[in-house]
Amino acid sequence: MRKAWLVCKVEPGMFSTERIVRVTQRTGSITSFFIDKRFIREDGRVAVEVFEREGVTWACLPTDHPYHPEPVRAEDVEPCNDELVCP
């Protein structure tokens, strides 16, 4: 797996330390997660770990379920640099 940023839609969560993150899946469906704001940049990108399997890009989001891969659109994945906060 490699570390990356995932483009998402981010909204306020129930608590000041979390955000609601809406992820567009590969099929166009949208799934939502509560994610700690430490893993989210101000521009709405979320720190993830990414892998490819059989032509599908999968992102592991930093949720309460440590290994919860989501099939995402490859164009929503951006390479990370040293500023990445690892989930």
N, C-alpha and C positions, 0 to 999 in steps of 0.2 A: 504494500500500500504506500501511497505517497500523500504528503500533506498538500492541501490546496485550499483555496477560497471558493465557496459556492455562492453564486448570486441568488438571493432570496428576497421575498417581501417580508419586512420586519415591522411589527406593531408592538405597542406596549403590552406587557403581561399583567397578571393579577398583582404581582409583587414588584418592587422597585429593582430587584436583582435579576429578573427574568424578562424575556421577550417572547412573543408569539412569532414563530418563523414559519412562513408558508413556502413550501418547496414545490416547484413545478417538476413533476416526474417526466420521464421520457415520453410517456403517452399523452402528456398534456394535462393529466389529472393533477390536482393540487392536494398536498397533505400538509398538516399543521403539527407543530411541535412546540413545547415550552423549552427554551434553551437559556442557559445562564448568559447574561449580557457580557461576561468576560470573553466569550468566544465570538462576539459579533463586532465587526468594525462599524464605524459611523456611517459608512456608505451602504450598509446592509449586506455585506458579505460575511459568511459564516465559516469559521475554521472547521474543516472536515478532513477525513482521510478518504482517499479515492482509490478504487481499483477497477480494472476492466476484466470482464468475463464474457466470452462468446459475443464480442462486439457491443456489449452493453456497458455503459459507465455507471458505476455504483458509488454512492457517497455514504460514509458512516458519519452521522451527525452526533455531536456531543450532547446526547440526551441522558436521561436516567437509565436508559437501556443501552449499555456500552457498545453493543455490536448490533446496531439496527440499520443495515444498509438499505438505501432507497435508490431505485433506478432513476437517474437524472439525465437531463440533456447535456451532452458533452460541451456544448457552447456556453453553458452556465458555470463551468469549472474553470478557474483561473489558477495558474501556478502561484505558489507562495514564495515568500522570501524570508529573511531572518526575523521579520516582525511578527510572524505567525505565532499565535498562542495555541499550543498543541492541546487538543481535547484529551 
